[in-house]
Amino acid sequence: MPDKGKIMSQVFYERQSKLLGFYQVSFTKGEMSVNEAVIALRMIGFSETIAPTRVREWSALSTTNEPETDRAKKQRLKQMASLEKYILQMKLGKKYYLRLKFNRKELTREETIKKLIQSGQTEETAKETVRLWETE
């Protein structure tokens, strides 16, 4: 019988792995609490049982804090935010992500329609979708 699990693209897997590494570093440096780390792992696709297990493994590891410059810390946090954004966009779908940005007024009506058309919708469907979002 064939495996019916979800197939991950190589890019998605690599980015998810990199984000996992950033979470581990943040947790070991004390920037994330246990609950925050579990929630972050659940957000990127770990199950309810695996996420706490992974965090317990991290806490059992030695916590040798290597000094980090402010610049390196800012860069790491910036990359982590970018990877989180990518993972959420892939998991939730582009349409949901565009709706969120449109509702926050980060995208204009025309930009949103253009991006919906680029994602594969017809022009009429895109305009109708944005009109529905405006009426909510």
N, C-alpha and C positions, 0 to 999 in steps of 0.2 A: 504494500500500500504506500502511495507517495506521501511525502512529508507535506503537511498542510500549513506549516508555519509561515510567518512572514519572511519574505526575502528582503535583505538589506542591501543597498548599493554599497560599493566599496567606499565611496566618498562619505556616505552617511556613517558607516561603521568607523572610519578613521576619525571623523569629527566627534562622534560619540565617545570614542576611546580617549581622545585628547581632552574632552570636557570632563570625563571621569577622572583623569589625572589631575586636572585643575581642582576638582572638588576634593580630591584626596589631599592635595597640598594645602588648600584652604582649611580643611578640617584639622590636619596635623599642626598647622600654625595657629590654631585657635580662632580663626576668623569665622568659622561656622560652628554652631552647636550641634549636638547629636540629632535633635529634631529637624533642624534646617538641612542637615546632610541627608537624612532619610527622605525628606520631602523633595529635595533636589534630585536624588536618585529615582524616586518614583516618577518625577516629572519627565525624566529622559527615558523611561521605559522599563525600569526594574520592578519586579513584583513586590507584593506586600511582605513577603518573607525574605526575599533575597536582599532588599535594600538595608534592613537593620543588620543582617548578617554581615554584609560588606562593611558597614560602618563599625561594627564591633571588631572586625579584622583590622581596620585602620587604627582603631584605638589601641589594639594590642601591639602594633608595630612600635618600634622605638621612635621617640619624638625628638630627634636631633634637629633642632631648628638651625638651619643655615641662614646666615645674615642675608637680607635681601634689600637692595636699594629701593628708594621710593619709585624711581623710574621703572625698575623691573616689576615692582608690585602693581603699578598702574597699568603696565603693558599686559600683565597676566590677567588682571581683572577686566580689562578691555576685551581681550581675546575670549575670556570666559563668557562675557555678556554677548558677544557676537555669536559664539557657538550655541549658547542657549537660545538665541533668537532663531538661528537656523534650525535647530532641533524642533523647536515649537512650531515653526512654520511648516516643516515637513510632517510632523505628527498631526497637527490640527488642520492642515490644508491651507492653501494660498487664499482661498475665498474668505475663510474665517479671519485670517491675518489681515487681509485688506479691509474687511469690515471693521476690525478693531482700530486700524489706523485712520479710516474714514470717520468713525465716530469720535475719535480724539482730535479731529480737525488737522491731522498731520498730512492728509492728502486732499486735494480739491476734487470736485465732482468729475472734472474732465480727466484728471490723472488716474482716478480710480477706474473709470470706464476704460481708459486705455490699457491699464494693467489687467483688467478682467478679459479684455479682448485678446491680449497677449497670452493669457493663460488658457485660451481655447474656447471662450464663449463667443457667441455671435454678438454683433453690435446691439441688436434689439434686446437680447437677453441681458446684456451688461447694463444697458440703460434702465431696463425694468428693475433689475436687482438694486441698482443705486437708488432708484426712485422709492423702492420699498424700504431701504435703509433710512432714507430721509424722513419718511412718514412715521417711523417708529419713535 
